[in-house]
Amino acid sequence: MLAAFDDAIADGVHVISISITPYQNIEYTKDGIALGALHAAKKNIVVVASAGNWGPAPSTVINVAPWILTVGASSIDRIFNSPVLLGNGMKIEGQTVTPYKLNTVRPLVYAGDAEAPGTTTNGTTGLCLSGTLSQEIVQGKIVLCLKGNSSNVEKGMEVKRAGGAGFILQNPLDGIGVSVDAHVLPGTAIFSNDSATILNYIRTNKNPTARIVLARTVLGSKQSPFMAAFSSTGPNGLEPNILKPDITAPGLNILAAWSEASSPTGLFSDNRVVKYNVLSGTSMSCPHVAAAAALLKAAHPDWSSAAIRSALMTSSTQTNNVGTPITDAIENPATPFHYGSGHFQPAKAMDPGLVYDSNYTDYLLFLCNYNN
């Protein structure tokens, strides 16, 4: 990491974007990212870094050095709508980006009722873990898979292996934030608490059926933004007097470039090749803010790196697109420990009205007095 910083500084860059986080906070003088960012700050380079994906537990935010612009993750006003229509007429909201279609009504089964004997325990039943589903039971059916113990795409691969026609995934994130995937078969992710509704329908009907509606992109969804459930939160674990994260930006279901050397799921048995993928994480929100910092640097080449960070922060917003305070994923009011100064607004950062400045000497004085 330090070698990469050295190369970037030697190249004369203006902005460094770091979608990398250590597993835990360590002392500034022992943290390679913090040290590299400090050297960059000496050269007036803006350093933007991810806050981490260990939320919503408190004090999980990473990359907390005060000379780093630390970015949380929030939603955008676009969803990939793919609801489930149950045989009793009930509609369950879902989201997906799988390219596969299943427009016909199919029998519906709960994964816990379709497992090969001896392949699961009380703690792993219903999770669609690899090698657990019975081909005899699953063949041609839609399978309800619960969250936990494996990735979303691995659960879909297991349903496909067992001959399933499609699957419904209990979203691993609580609340309204659904993280979508490019599954290897028709499938959609539903809100976590809606799985109980579907399971009850299966349990109370002799021949339960379902249909997965073809996904379509919906723009202008409300409310947006809200904080992604996975976004790491404050307070700052190293220095509680310094608020972290600093700001939030789009990080849930973001269209991003993708290496054609890897499949969209990353699974060994997935041979698809794509140039773009939809991803979630603070690794997605960080480059949004880094790009805005680059635009600010181009517009104001005389501004310091601290001034650019400050302009983005003081021009951010704490309200959503319906004019109410930004919430977390379970629709409780979010706090500065979720979003820092707020959701970034790049256009308004061009003329923020208020800027707080600092310099390399200020950071050294902070380090000299840290923990004293």
Secondary structure, DSSP 4 states (H G I P E B T S, - for coil): -HHHHHHHHHHT-SEEEE----SS---GGG-HHHHHHHHHHHTT-EEEEE--S-TTSTT------TTSEEEEEE--SEEEE--EEETTS-EE-EE---S----S-EEEEEGGGSBPTTS--TTTTTS--TT-B-HHHHTT-EEEE--SSS-HHHHHHHHHHTT-SEEEEE-SS-TT-PPP---SSSEEEE-GGGHHHHHHHHHH-SS-EEEEPPPEEEES-SS---B-TTS---S-SS-TTS-SS-EEEE-SSEEEE--TTS-SS--TT-----SEEEE-SHHHHHHHHHHHHHHHHHH-TTS-HHHHHHHHHHT-BSB-TTSSB-B-TTSSBP-HHHHTT-B--HHHHTS-S------HHHHHHHHHHTT-
